[in-house]
Amino acid sequence: MDASTSLKSLLLAIRQYRNNRSALNASQLQKHIEDVSGLKCGRVLFSGQVLPSECLSGLMEVAGDPNTSHALTGSIISLLAQFAASDGEAKEALHSSYNFTGTLASIIHCNRSTPEEPLVLQCLNVLQRLTYSVRTQHCASHIHELISFLMQHVQSSNDDIVKACLGLMANLCRHDISVQSHIKSQSNVKAFYRALINFLGHNCLTVVVFALSILSSLTLNEEVGQKLFNAKNIHQTFQLIFNITVNGDGTLTRKYAVDLLVDLLKNPKIADYLTKYKHLSVCLAEVLGLLHNKDPDTASKVMELLVSLCSVPVLRKLVCETVLRPPAPRLQPATRKGVQARGSEPSLALVHWVTSPLDGPEQCYMQALSLLAELFEEAIDSSLCSSAQSFVELLLQEVLVLLQSPDSTEGEQLLKKHCLRAGRVVDFLLVLCGNDALRLLVSQRLSPEVCVSQVELLLSYSQDLSGSTCTTSNYQLSQVCSKVILKTLELMSHLRQQMPDMETSFYRILQDQRMVTPLSLAMTSNCREHVQVALRILFEAAPLPDFPSVILGDSIAANNAYRQKDSELSIRSSPASEDVSFVGKSFPMMHAEPSGSACQSIDSLIEKLQNGVEEKVKDVHMSEIIDVYEQKLSALACKESRLQDLLEAKALVLSQADRLIAQYRCQRAQAEAEARKLASLLKDTERKKEDLQTELNDHLLEVERLKSDSQQLLEHNGRLQEVADQHQELKGTYNQLLTRYDKSEWMLKELRAAHISLTQQAEGLRKTNEGLKLQQERTLAEMAEKEQQIKVLKTDVLEKERTITGFQNDLRRQEEQIHEMEENIFVLRKELNKTEQARKDTSIKASSLELQKSQLEAKLEKMEEELSKHTQMIAMIHSLSSGKLKDVTANLSL
């Protein structure tokens, strides 16, 4: 079954269910929803046609009805969430055109009393994915009730509901001042802040990131935020964010961590804190390691973070040095491991994501090209420019391939992606042209044909867009094509001095009448950079003879008139927008039709009103509906007036074409006169040709001789090539021997230094030994003197003992003389005691001297043993230094 038949069956089932809400019709509708979910019809469903738009509006109405069963509502939400997850345009259409956010909010509001229901959790999860990086319309239905529900249930006991509520609240608060003001005006906001602060210590990193994101959105510029993100706590916050980014629970957590750091960097004070963070270089290296991850979502978020870091000058310099730092020197010859190690460089990972397929994730190659442009803007003014030239050569080989035009059969979607990517590639090449050496590399790699084919493709595609239905996406895409065309021309202008063919192609394109559209769009743009680029191109093109300056003026005037009328219409339609918001708030089940089917829906509604079918909108005042559609009719009238202006511009173009035809006729007459002159010149050249023919024959003979000579030279060159190969082999062998010689020389120097140090040590030991010998001789002489003194004292003691015995005998014999000689005996006894004490001291000294003598002899023996060892080592070193091993003994006289 094809997509169209399935959608028709689905629309019929929706009508039958709305007319009769029976169980049979509900099961039939659920079956058709399952059939559509099995088909890949997302492009058809969100194409803006009548049938898919009615199907989507009917599904929204059924899902938003409180009487619909939870199973059927869950099936519808799953179907729409499936399409929103697979296609960005479908997500945008559900969010802006069909108010899917309001429908989900109304479902949550109807089931607010039972938050544990699976349908409520499903709606919260779908809302979280749907509102990520998308600004929610504050006037959508039940948004205030949804915010109150989230603030109430962030402290639920169910972790899944808490995580979904925090994630959705983080999406709603980010970059939306109206939602932030509404939350701050609530009475329980302080309790909400306390709950968020308590979540900072949660064991789930996803919950921590959600809480930090909400707190930064609500309190960054308030007193609570100044306490949370002050100089003491911010370094812990940085460490936490980098840890979650590198080791997060998944891609979702990593996305919110990166978004949080990007938002914090917009605050100048926090950006200054980050520049002073001491672990920033280590964290940056770990973040760059994520570029080797195969997950494109992770890589795109990492590159988004790096681009955001480049917005701070100090951080941009650090990122540039880390990414473009030259690789560390490797040992030669290069091994397979060395080749693999080169793949870990972040610059090569960037090349991989830049060259990802066109039908792959768009954010990857777009963010990679933006990051490269930022890095080389910094590198051009630093010392890294010269060292990064080898990387630029590799990068240009891959990047210039991206400018090749895709196959026209691949579809319009790929062509749009090619236009967007080509714009970033040209921006990067313009950055490289800011340096003379890099501009020379670009001129050597880029060919004029690539630029010409690129401009031709964009001009033809821009014309197709202007001729198709005037929608917002087509208008934006035409603006992008115009910018890329002008930037490509600016690139050609930079390179035309190095490439003569580029100058010819550049001036030829400037005189193409299709250049009027991009120039007029850029001249009337609100962006100062685009106006400056257009003026530079215009200064180059204005002096050219065939430049359509009149048509350009008419186109600029038409664009200005359209802008003025559009602004007047927006001023007049402002009250109508309030009415539309009022209707949307009062009746959440009604959804706006896409702009492509506006006329048909207006006609059908008028017929219903005329036929009296008012029962489907019982509570709607007829005057309010008529006011709404009067505004739509006025918008259509404005479009009609714009078409009238375009017709007038086309009439001016036709008049200009008539003038060009007249100029063409004059130029044709001049061309005929020149043709007659060329005919006469042709006859002269024929005569010269015959003369040159004879010279050519002579030259041909000479060429034959030169061919034979060249053949001989080729043979001789072959022999020389063989000799060169042999020389190359010998050169390799010589290099190996040279490295071995260098190693041996280095070892010899080390051994000589060791030999010298050991010789000095031996000389010191020899001198020490001689000093010890002299000390020993002096000690021996002193010992001999002491022994002689001891002998003399011994003899004296013996003589005195004999004298004492004689005195005793005399005392016995001469008892009568005892009293007279008592004093003499007392004196002699004192002298005897002193002599005995001196004898004892002398014996003690003699024993101590003998002990010192034995110790000195032991030390002397040890020193002699060490000296013999040192002499053996000196002999071995001497034998090694002479290149031969000999049994040589060193005799050292002590």
Salt bridges, closest charged atoms under 4 A:
ASP35 OD2 - LYS31 NZ 3.52
GLU54 OE1 - ARG15 NH2 3.35
GLU61 OE1 - ARG18 NH1 2.80
ASP65 OD2 - ARG21 NH2 2.68
ASP87 OD2 - ARG43 NH1 3.60
GLU89 OE1 - ARG43 NH1 3.88
GLU117 OE1 - HIS70 ND1 3.71
GLU145 OE1 - HIS142 ND1 3.87
ASP176 OD1 - ARG135 NH2 3.75
GLU222 OE2 - LYS184 NZ 2.87
GLU223 OE2 - LYS227 NZ 3.84
ASP259 OD2 - ARG174 NH1 3.55
ASP259 OD1 - LYS301 NZ 2.72
ASP263 OD2 - ARG174 NE 2.87
ASP263 OD1 - HIS175 NE2 3.21
ASP272 OD2 - LYS276 NZ 3.26
GLU304 OE1 - LYS301 NZ 2.79
GLU345 OE2 - ARG330 NH2 3.23
GLU345 OE2 - ARG342 NH1 3.65
GLU374 OE1 - ARG316 NH1 3.18
GLU377 OE1 - ARG316 NH1 3.25
GLU378 OE1 - ARG316 NE 3.10
ASP427 OD1 - LYS487 NZ 2.97
ASP436 OD1 - ARG439 NH2 2.68
GLU456 OE1 - ARG514 NH2 2.66
GLU490 OE2 - ARG536 NH2 2.75
ASP512 OD2 - ARG514 NH2 2.92
GLU540 OE2 - ARG496 NH2 3.00
ASP645 OD2 - LYS565 NZ 3.16
GLU672 OE2 - ARG668 NE 3.99
ASP684 OD1 - ARG687 NH2 2.25
GLU763 OE2 - ARG766 NH2 2.22
GLU770 OE2 - ARG766 NH1 2.82
ASP810 OD1 - ARG813 NH2 2.20
GLU822 OE2 - HIS819 ND1 3.77
GLU836 OE2 - ARG839 NH2 2.25
